[in-house]
């Protein structure tokens, strides 16, 4: 089962950058991990399988790729 988290980013990602980042996330954390845009350019929805990767691992991959992001509580 996939969990969806909201991320606040300092950068905005265009479609190509988000696709490249999704590829990296899937390679490191598994195929169910991906980012989706929201209606706000600085917010992203991140989906992942908590049985395969923690939210902190997801955040670490994003930071390793140069993205400044943090989770937003809903």
C-alpha angles and dihedrals in degrees: 000000000000126000121210121212131182117234127197111208133192089215131053118228124215120212094269094050092047091049091051091048091048089053090052093047092050092048093051103032108022140273098287092062114098146136126239127192122243129206088268115068094220095052126077133180112227119199123194142156107249089203089064103032139009124235088248091057089051091051091047091056091050092049092046087057091054099260117138104214142150134185120258119214114231 
